Amino acid sequence: MFDSVLDSEQAFDRLRAMARTRVRRRRTVFFLSLAVVGAAWAGPVARALAPSADAHLVSRSSYVVRPGDSVWDIAERVAPGTDPRPVVDAIVDANELDPGQLTPGQTLVIPAG
């Protein structure tokens, strides 16, 4: 009886790792890597959706150039009672124009402030 090739202790001696632990390990690695990727994307997405601290609303108006108008006249008309020089500079910068090249019918953007 003890000389039998089929021994019960030898059958249990050669067990392989259970498949469940591999599945659990794979599942754990998958969810951990998913969490890392999610965390990596959360920062830029939140920053893109959040309102910027640098952004501010700017109100603008437009002005259609009449015959005989100059940028100086437009600045005096837009901001009466103030020094027209900063307004002239703002109009020239906002429209990227040469002050001597105004044409009647041209629409200018007048920045607020």
C-alpha positions in Angstrom: 0.0 0.0 0.0 2.8 2.4 0.7 4.6 1.5 -2.4 1.9 2.9 -4.6 2.8 5.4 -7.3 -0.3 7.4 -6.6 0.4 9.1 -3.4 -2.1 11.6 -2.1 0.6 13.9 -0.7 2.3 14.3 -4.0 -0.9 15.4 -5.8 -1.3 18.3 -3.4 2.4 19.1 -3.5 2.2 20.4 -7.1 -0.5 22.9 -7.0 -0.3 25.9 -9.3 -1.3 29.4 -8.2 -5.0 29.9 -8.4 -6.4 31.7 -11.4 -8.4 34.0 -9.1 -5.4 35.7 -7.8 -4.3 36.6 -11.3 -7.7 38.0 -12.1 -7.7 40.0 -8.9 -4.1 41.2 -9.6 -5.0 42.2 -13.2 -8.2 44.0 -12.0 -6.3 45.8 -9.3 -3.5 46.9 -11.8 -6.2 48.0 -14.3 -8.1 50.2 -11.8 -4.9 51.6 -10.4 -3.6 52.6 -13.8 -7.1 54.0 -14.7 -7.0 56.1 -11.5 -3.5 57.4 -12.4 -4.6 58.3 -15.9 -7.7 60.0 -14.6 -5.7 62.0 -12.1 -3.3 63.1 -14.8 -6.2 64.3 -17.0 -8.2 65.9 -14.1 -5.7 68.8 -13.6 -5.7 70.1 -17.2 -9.4 69.5 -17.7 -10.3 71.4 -14.5 -8.0 74.2 -15.5 -9.5 74.5 -18.9 -13.1 74.5 -17.6 -12.4 77.0 -14.7 -12.8 80.7 -15.4 -9.4 82.3 -15.8 -8.2 84.8 -13.3 -6.7 86.8 -16.1 -9.9 87.0 -18.1 -12.0 90.1 -17.7 -14.9 91.5 -19.6 -14.2 94.4 -21.9 -16.9 96.5 -23.3 -16.4 97.9 -26.8 -18.4 100.1 -29.1 -18.0 100.9 -32.7 -17.8 104.1 -34.7 -18.4 104.6 -38.4 -16.0 107.2 -39.8 -17.6 110.2 -41.4 -16.1 112.4 -44.1 -13.6 114.9 -42.5 -13.1 112.8 -39.3 -9.7 112.3 -37.7 -8.8 110.0 -34.9 -8.4 113.1 -32.7 -12.0 114.2 -33.5 -13.3 110.7 -32.8 -11.5 110.6 -29.5 -12.9 113.9 -28.4 -16.4 112.8 -29.4 -16.1 109.5 -27.6 -14.6 110.8 -24.4 -15.6 114.5 -24.0 -13.9 116.5 -21.3 -10.9 114.3 -21.0 -7.4 114.2 -22.5 -7.9 112.7 -26.0 -4.3 111.4 -26.3 -4.8 108.1 -24.4 -8.1 107.5 -26.3 -6.3 108.2 -29.6 -3.6 105.6 -28.7 -6.2 103.1 -27.7 -8.2 103.5 -30.9 -5.1 103.2 -33.1 -3.9 100.1 -31.1 -7.3 98.4 -31.2 -7.8 98.9 -34.9 -4.1 98.6 -36.0 -4.4 101.5 -38.3 -2.4 104.4 -39.5 -4.1 107.6 -38.2 -3.8 109.3 -41.6 -5.5 106.5 -43.5 -9.1 106.9 -42.3 -11.7 106.4 -45.0 -15.4 107.4 -44.7 -17.6 104.4 -43.9 -14.8 102.6 -42.1 -15.9 101.0 -38.8 -13.6 101.5 -35.9 -13.6 99.6 -32.6 -13.6 102.0 -29.7 -12.3 100.3 -26.5 -13.9 101.2 -23.2 -11.9 102.9 -20.5 
